[in-house]
Amino acid sequence: MLVIALLMLIPAAASWQVQAWRHGLAFERQAARHSQVFSQQSQAALVQHQAEQHKRQALEQQLRASDQQHTRELSDAQRNQVYLRDRLATADVRLSVLLDASDPANGPAMRATAAPRGVVHGTPRGRLDPAHAQRIIGITDAGDNGLIALRACQAYVQAIAR
């Protein structure tokens, strides 16, 4: 009886061992597949991250260039305003307005300067007080600054929206 039990136990143990080897190989293959899939996913995520990083760097570079351009425009506008204010203050230039020649309330109007080759006069004009001219220049300066800031904001939003 011991021999029969032994004869039954040996094949059972051998089959148990074979099953363990097969399952071990299956687990190793499955682990290798999972490792490969994980490696591919990691590689794809890395490529996507690098692409996003390049996009972000390109956007930052574009925004820097846009900011420099708008800063330059603002600086140029301010320089021109200062130049115009200086010319108004020193009476190098005078601001005048066109008057309605058909309106009798305007009274005698100052004529624009004569053309260099003739005696034909331009439309009637009224000269503005220098203080009023300075205020008008200040208003246009604020308007120019506002328009430049608006263009900068619009460029920023357009760059971000892409």
C-alpha positions, 0 to 999 in steps of 0.5 A: 500500500505504501508503494501504491501511495508512493506511486500515486504521489510521485506523478502528482508531485511531478505534475504539480511541479510542471504546473508551477513551471508553466505558471511561472513561465506564463507569469514571466511572459505576462510581466514582460508584456506588461513591462513592454506596454508600460515602457511604450506608454511611458515613451509616448507620455515623454514624447507628448510632454516634450511636444507640449514643452516645445509649444510652451517655449514657442508661445513664450518666445512669441509673447516676448517678441510681441511684448517687445514690439508693443513696448517699442510702439508705446515708447515711440508714441510717448517720444512723439508726444513729448516732441509734439508737446515741446514744439507746442510749448516753444511755438514751433507749431500751432494747432488750429481748427477748421472753421465753417465759412458759412457760419456768420457767428465765426466772424473774421477767420484767420486764413491758412498760409498762402500756397508757395506759388500763388495767392490762393488761400486755404479754408478759414482756420482758428488758432487754438490757445497753447494751453488747450493744444497741450490738453488736446495732445494729452488726450490723444496721448492717453488714447494712443497709449490705450490703443497700444495697450489694447493691441497688446492685449489682443495679441496676447489673447490670440497667442494664448488661444492658439 
